[in-house]
């Protein structure tokens, strides 16, 4: 049996069957969490107990024995972002406070600023702009005669994720070219941390809410959240580069 060298086998060395000393295992990577799982072999009971935040080094699983008891202690590494896949983030704005009838810029006014044309005119209205909080919101009404409907997917049309990304990018572009008053061509250079949390179908109004998280002379980043009714269906970070 392994011999525990410290409380719960953490923070001090412990002898393994191979004779290796595992010292200083509880340190290292930021933003790590650990969960302790106790297994009592004598009664066959299992229960999960959440430990305090623990940072681990390269060892992801530590196995040790508590002295004098038939109990195994497993410490499992878990990335904090795993929880983000389940729960959506806090909305930048309470979607119910947006007055969607308060159109600050209609379709024609938006595309007097943006260079996109024809099928890629993805925004129907801008309904919110706040330069102090660098927030903006607009929407696109998804119609049943749009170019992608017959192919994505026949019999079950679903607004493509790439079109959500494009709509989000155009919202960032409009903000930068109006509220931020920068001129030139803003190219789409990167997209990060995208999650599609729900389907968007013809008949839906896709409301995009954005918050600028970085504005530089040559580059900008906007975090975007997309909603249908009260449900967040999209999130991502758009990076633009002035060309």
C-alpha positions in Angstrom: 0.0 0.0 0.0 1.2 3.5 -0.8 2.1 5.5 2.3 0.7 9.0 2.6 3.4 11.6 3.4 1.1 14.5 4.2 -2.5 15.5 4.8 -4.6 14.0 1.9 -1.4 13.3 0.1 -1.2 16.9 -1.2 1.6 19.3 -1.0 4.2 16.8 0.2 5.9 13.8 -1.4 4.3 10.4 -1.5 5.9 7.0 -2.2 4.5 5.3 -5.3 4.8 1.6 -6.2 7.6 2.5 -8.6 9.5 4.3 -5.9 9.1 7.8 -7.4 8.7 10.8 -5.2 6.0 13.1 -6.3 6.8 16.4 -4.5 5.4 19.8 -5.0 2.6 18.5 -7.2 0.1 21.0 -5.9 1.4 24.2 -7.7 1.8 25.6 -11.1 -0.9 26.2 -13.6 -3.2 29.2 -13.1 -7.0 28.8 -13.5 -7.0 25.2 -12.6 -9.5 23.5 -10.3 -9.5 20.2 -8.5 -12.2 17.9 -7.4 -11.7 15.2 -4.7 -13.4 11.9 -5.2 -13.4 9.5 -2.3 -14.1 5.9 -2.7 -14.7 3.8 0.4 -14.1 0.2 -0.7 -15.3 -1.3 2.6 -18.9 -0.1 2.1 -18.9 0.7 -1.6 -20.0 4.3 -1.1 -19.1 7.0 -3.5 -19.4 10.7 -3.1 -18.0 13.7 -4.8 -16.6 16.6 -2.8 -15.5 19.9 -4.3 -12.2 21.0 -3.0 -10.8 24.4 -2.7 -9.2 25.9 -5.8 -5.9 24.0 -6.4 -3.3 24.6 -9.1 -1.6 21.5 -10.4 1.6 20.9 -12.2 2.0 18.5 -15.1 0.4 15.7 -13.1 -3.3 15.6 -13.9 -4.2 12.7 -11.7 -2.8 12.0 -8.3 -3.5 8.7 -6.6 -2.6 8.2 -3.0 -3.9 6.2 0.0 -5.0 7.5 3.3 -3.1 5.7 6.1 -4.9 2.9 7.8 -8.0 3.1 5.6 -9.2 1.4 2.5 -9.9 4.7 0.7 -8.5 6.1 -2.5 -8.1 9.8 -3.1 -8.3 11.0 -6.7 -7.4 14.6 -7.5 -8.6 15.5 -11.0 -7.5 18.5 -13.0 -10.4 20.4 -14.6 -10.1 23.5 -16.8 -12.4 26.3 -15.6 -13.6 26.9 -19.1 -15.4 23.5 -19.0 -18.2 25.1 -17.0 -18.5 27.9 -19.6 -19.6 25.3 -22.1 -22.7 24.7 -20.0 -23.7 28.1 -18.7 -23.9 31.1 -21.0 -22.1 34.3 -19.8 -23.8 37.3 -18.4 -25.4 39.4 -21.1 -23.8 42.8 -21.9 -27.3 44.2 -21.8 -30.7 43.1 -20.5 -32.2 42.2 -23.9 -35.7 43.1 -22.5 -34.6 46.7 -22.0 -33.8 47.2 -25.7 -36.4 49.2 -27.7 -36.2 47.4 -31.0 -38.5 50.0 -32.5 -36.1 52.8 -31.7 -34.1 52.5 -35.0 -31.0 54.7 -34.9 -29.9 53.5 -38.4 -32.1 51.6 -40.9 -30.9 49.2 -43.5 -30.1 51.9 -46.1 -28.3 54.0 -43.6 -26.2 51.1 -42.4 -25.0 50.2 -45.9 -24.3 53.8 -46.7 -21.4 53.2 -44.2 -20.6 49.6 -44.7 -19.3 48.3 -48.1 -21.2 45.0 -48.1 -23.8 44.4 -50.8 -26.6 42.1 -51.9 -26.8 38.8 -50.0 -24.2 40.1 -47.5 -26.1 43.0 -46.2 -26.8 41.2 -42.9 -28.0 44.0 -40.6 -31.5 45.4 -40.8 -31.3 48.0 -38.0 -29.1 49.5 -35.4 -31.1 50.1 -32.2 -28.5 51.0 -29.5 -25.2 52.9 -29.3 -23.4 53.9 -26.2 -20.0 55.3 -26.7 -19.2 55.7 -23.0 -19.8 52.0 -22.4 -18.6 51.0 -25.9 -21.8 49.0 -26.4 -24.0 48.6 -29.5 -26.9 46.5 -30.6 -28.6 45.7 -33.9 -30.7 43.0 -35.5 -31.3 40.9 -38.5 -34.8 39.5 -39.4 -34.2 36.0 -40.8 -36.5 35.5 -43.8 -37.6 32.3 -45.5 -36.4 33.4 -49.0 -32.7 34.1 -48.1 -30.1 32.6 -50.4 -28.9 29.9 -47.9 -32.4 28.5 -47.1 -32.7 25.9 -49.9 -29.3 24.4 -49.2 -28.9 24.7 -45.4 -30.8 22.4 -44.8 -33.5 21.3 -47.2 -36.7 20.7 -45.2 -35.1 22.1 -42.0 -33.5 25.5 -42.7 -31.1 26.7 -40.1 -29.3 30.0 -40.2 -25.6 29.1 -40.8 -23.2 29.8 -38.0 -20.8 31.5 -40.5 -23.6 34.0 -41.2 -24.0 34.7 -37.5 -20.3 35.4 -37.4 -20.6 37.7 -40.4 -23.5 39.6 -38.9 -21.5 40.1 -35.7 -18.5 41.3 -37.7 -20.7 43.9 -39.5 -22.0 45.2 -36.1 -18.4 45.8 -35.0 -17.5 47.4 -38.3 -20.5 49.8 -38.1 -19.6 50.9 -34.6 -16.0 51.5 -35.4 -16.8 53.5 -38.6 -19.5 55.7 -36.9 -19.2 56.0 -33.1 -15.4 55.5 -33.1 -15.2 57.7 -36.2 -12.3 55.7 -37.9 -12.0 55.7 -41.6 -10.7 53.2 -44.1 -11.4 49.6 -44.8 -11.8 47.4 -41.7 -10.8 43.9 -42.6 -12.0 40.8 -40.7 -8.8 39.3 -39.3 -9.8 36.8 -36.6 -12.7 35.2 -34.7 -12.2 33.6 -31.3 -14.2 31.9 -28.5 -17.2 31.2 -30.7 -20.1 29.2 -29.3 -23.4 28.4 -30.9 -25.8 27.9 -28.1 -29.1 27.6 -30.1 -30.6 27.4 -33.6 -31.8 30.4 -35.6 -34.5 29.7 -38.2 -36.6 31.7 -40.7 -39.0 33.9 -38.8 -36.6 34.6 -36.0 -35.2 38.1 -35.2 -31.5 37.7 -34.4 -30.5 40.5 -32.0 -26.8 41.1 -31.8 -25.3 43.0 -28.8 -21.7 44.0 -28.8 -19.1 45.5 -26.5 -15.7 46.7 -27.7 -12.9 45.2 -25.7 -10.0 46.6 -27.5 -9.6 49.7 -29.8 -6.2 50.5 -31.2 -4.9 52.5 -34.2 -4.6 49.4 -36.4 -6.7 46.8 -34.6 -10.0 46.4 -32.7 -11.8 43.6 -31.0 -15.5 43.4 -30.2 -17.2 40.7 -28.1 -20.6 39.9 -29.5 -23.6 38.0 -28.1 -26.6 37.0 -30.2 -30.1 36.5 -29.0 -33.4 35.1 -30.2 -36.1 36.3 -27.8 -34.5 36.0 -24.4 -32.2 33.1 -25.3 -28.5 33.6 -26.1 -27.8 31.6 -29.3 -24.3 32.9 -30.2 -21.2 34.4 -28.7 -17.8 35.2 -30.0 -15.0 37.8 -30.3 -14.4 39.5 -33.6 -11.0 41.1 -34.5 -10.8 43.7 -37.2 -7.7 45.2 -38.8 -7.6 48.5 -40.6 -6.2 48.0 -44.1 
